[in-house]
Amino acid sequence: MTDLDATPRLGKGVKTSYDQTRESHVVLFPEGVLVLNDTAAAVVGLCDGRTTITGIAARLAEDFDGVRPEDVAELVARLVARRVVDTDG
Amino acid sequence: MAEAPFGLLAELTHRCPLQCGYCSNPLELVRRTAELTTDEWRSVFDQARALGVLQFHLSGGEPLARKDLPDLVGHAAGLGGYVNLVTSGLGLTAARLADLHARGVDHVQLSVQDAVRASADLIAGVKAFDHKLTAARLIGEAGLPLTVNVVLHRRNLDHVAAIIDLAERMGADRLELANTQYYGWALRNRAALLPTREQLAEAGAVVAEARGRSRMEIVYVIADYHEAHPKPCMYGWGARQLTVAPDGDVLPCPAAGVIDDLGVENVRDRPLGEIWHRSGSFTAFRGFDWMREPCRSCARKEIDFGGCRCQAFQLTGDAANTDPVCSLSPRRAEVDLILAEETTTPAVLAMRKPAR
């Protein structure tokens, strides 16, 4: 579980893009591709190294129903495990 | 319709300054005169992107041997793809790297043969080691993410701790430690490359310890002859990635050309999307319907997809057989015999020939 005060950012060598073939936002990194659903894409888009998990959840709540900071933290933890997102430093 | 592929391995050329005896290129190397032109590669990239490809692995041989590499990098990047340069590092000057970076290279994968100069140069067949140190420094100074890739085998497996240290000093973000897979030149040199079980056990412990402390992501590719179950080769045939050879042959994996009667098609003759979705070569082993026993009723088929078709062909003569490294294969005893014979007998490592 990621700390709610953490400020996640995209990892080194990670790019985001929109894939017309799959009609989805995607994350591209050295040896892989993640196809994102709308919520995940919104979270990744807010991983700017300045916004906290709590802040990301608050921004998401403007567009999505029932977003809890804990859910955002869990998603970020999964992205950290894939080395797509960094939360340290 | 099959799912769209994520990655294109573009083998731009088979020409390479190195002569590694485990090279994954086929024994029959494509000659320079048969290589796709710049415009043909651009078209391949366009077709690949339209098909769904998001990652362009620009490889070879040595991709820097193509004078049009900057143009091709720019084209792939312009399509919105992730551009991965897979290089030996030889010929990578600061000026060339700056140009490639500016045109859109996202990541560099640099090969390293060993941690010790003399041994590394012996494996590469040329004085390559110092060039790699220089290349790593330049990549770091450019701020590009770096993966160091090391093929492991009998002659360097005992050095894996020093190899991990070297990759750290080179500033690698990722380290791929890939035990040799026996295709192409590596199959020819198998008796000189197969490690012993003891070597693998020791290296495995070193890697596990390093993973606990290193800031690098360390990927370890298993030595499948020594395993009880096969690797999930390509995550299934025609499932995620395709390879285009220097002459435009379109392959489900870099080794697939070895399978007789596969009916490999060429992008000069048929659009890439049609080859991916409808060609006999890509549909032959896609999914699960082609499987025989013991794979057909095996729960592990969802995990390993029956292993590797090329390996099944090379070792049993029939690509539709279960990968014989699997302990459930009726042909596993033949792999054990290979291990018993070839890991105990000294053999000469033959160098790869240069492509003309």
Interface residues (C-beta under 8 A of the other chain):
Chain A: K12 G13 K15 S17 Y18 D19 T21 R22 V26 L28 F29 P30 E31 V33 R83
Chain B: A4 F6 G7 A50 L51 G52 L54 Q55 G80 G81 Y82 N84 D106 H107 Q109 L144 P145 T147 D173 R174 E217 V219
